C-alpha cells in the first residue's frame, strides 16, 4: 500500500485530487478532481489503477502507468 499512498500524495502536491476505491485485490481510480471516472480498464466496474498484493509482504502493482497518466491528463485538462 506504500506505493499507492505515495502516488496519492504526489498527485495532491501537483494539485490533482484523486479518489480511490478498492474491491480486494483491485484498486480503482474513482474520481479525479471531483469528476467521476467513467472509463473502464482491465475490469468491468471501473478504471483499475493497481492490484493489491495477495500476501502481506507483497507490494501493490500498478497496471499500465502510461494509461493511468493519459486518463489523468484527460480529466485535468478539461
C-alpha positions in Angstrom: 0.0 0.0 0.0 3.0 2.3 0.3 3.2 2.8 -3.4 -0.5 3.8 -3.6 -0.1 6.3 -0.7 2.9 7.8 -2.4 1.0 8.1 -5.6 -1.9 9.9 -4.0 0.4 12.3 -2.1 2.4 13.2 -5.2 -0.8 13.8 -7.2 -2.0 16.1 -4.3 1.3 18.1 -4.5 0.6 18.7 -8.2 -2.9 20.0 -7.4 -4.6 16.8 -8.6 -7.0 15.2 -6.1 -7.7 11.6 -6.8 -10.2 9.4 -5.0 -9.6 5.6 -5.0 -11.9 2.8 -4.1 -11.0 -0.8 -3.6 -12.5 -4.2 -4.1 -9.8 -6.6 -3.0 -7.4 -7.1 -4.8 -8.4 -4.4 -7.3 -7.9 -0.7 -6.6 -9.9 1.6 -8.8 -9.5 5.2 -9.8 -12.9 6.6 -8.8 -12.6 10.4 -9.1 -10.1 12.9 -10.5 -10.5 16.5 -9.2 -14.1 15.7 -8.2 -15.1 14.3 -11.6 -16.3 10.7 -11.7 -14.2 8.5 -13.9 -16.4 6.7 -16.5 -13.7 4.8 -18.3 -13.1 1.1 -17.7 -9.7 -0.5 -17.8 -8.9 -4.1 -17.0 -12.2 -4.5 -15.2 -16.0 -4.3 -15.7 -16.6 -2.0 -12.8 -14.1 0.9 -13.3 -10.6 2.0 -14.2 -8.1 -0.3 -12.5 -5.2 1.7 -11.0 -3.4 -1.2 -9.3 -3.7 -4.6 -7.8 -3.1 -5.2 -4.1 -0.5 -7.7 -3.1 -2.1 -11.0 -2.3 0.3 -11.7 0.6 1.2 -9.3 3.4 4.8 -9.0 2.2 3.9 -8.2 -1.4 3.5 -4.7 -2.6 0.8 -3.3 -4.9 1.4 -3.4 -8.6 0.2 -0.6 -10.9 -1.4 -1.5 -14.1 -0.3 0.5 -17.2 1.2 3.8 -15.9 1.0 5.3 -19.4 -2.8 4.6 -19.5 -3.1 6.0 -15.9 -1.4 9.3 -16.7 -3.2 9.6 -20.1 -6.5 9.4 -18.2 -5.4 11.8 -15.5 -4.3 14.3 -18.2 -7.7 13.9 -19.9 -9.6 14.8 -16.7 -7.3 17.6 -15.6 -7.1 19.4 -18.9 -10.9 19.8 -19.3 
